[in-house]
């Protein structure tokens, strides 16, 4: 791990300890380290098509886990997977690759933002992470454009794996407005996120 990533890891762990309980049984989801979940909402069209093509990977969780317990080892896994996928995949838009506006799939060596997130999710599941803690998430950038990231629900807060930033950050420390994410109970269903922060963009931007 690079010196920079080690510094990031140390800073986040220190922040997490200060902002979220260490014991999962006492976690308070009203803590701002956790993204507030709203009502059921629509599934992104790309996600819906992905689920039709990959039926075995979408559906109700057999046993939904509230959160992953973040240990030194699991933290290192998040850092390693985020860095690895961001390094080996070249960002290319769906329009350039497939001549469509939105197409969710596992990337080979190129992909759009949601493809990065899907591959990170797949690799973490292969490492033993519970799928119900690895949530595809839609956000808006400061310019109003949509973007997709992987949100990881842990006992230290909701962490974000992003192809535009090599750091693994708490959701509230990212430069995005959070819109919606997968339901932990059923990956085919989505819930809104009640982002309490001031809007980061305006219609005129």
Buried (B, 14 or more C-beta within 10 A) or exposed (E): EEEEBEEBBEEBBEBBEEBBBEEBEEBEBEEBBBBBBEEEBEBBEBBBBBBEEEEEBBEEBEEBBBBBEBEEEBBEBBBBBBBEBBEEBEBBBBEEBEEEEBBBBEBEEEBBBBBBBBBBBBBBBEEEBBBBBBBBBBBBBEEBEEBBBBBBBBBBBBBBBBBBBBBBBBBBEBEBBBBBBBBBEBBBBBBBBEBEEEEBBEEEE
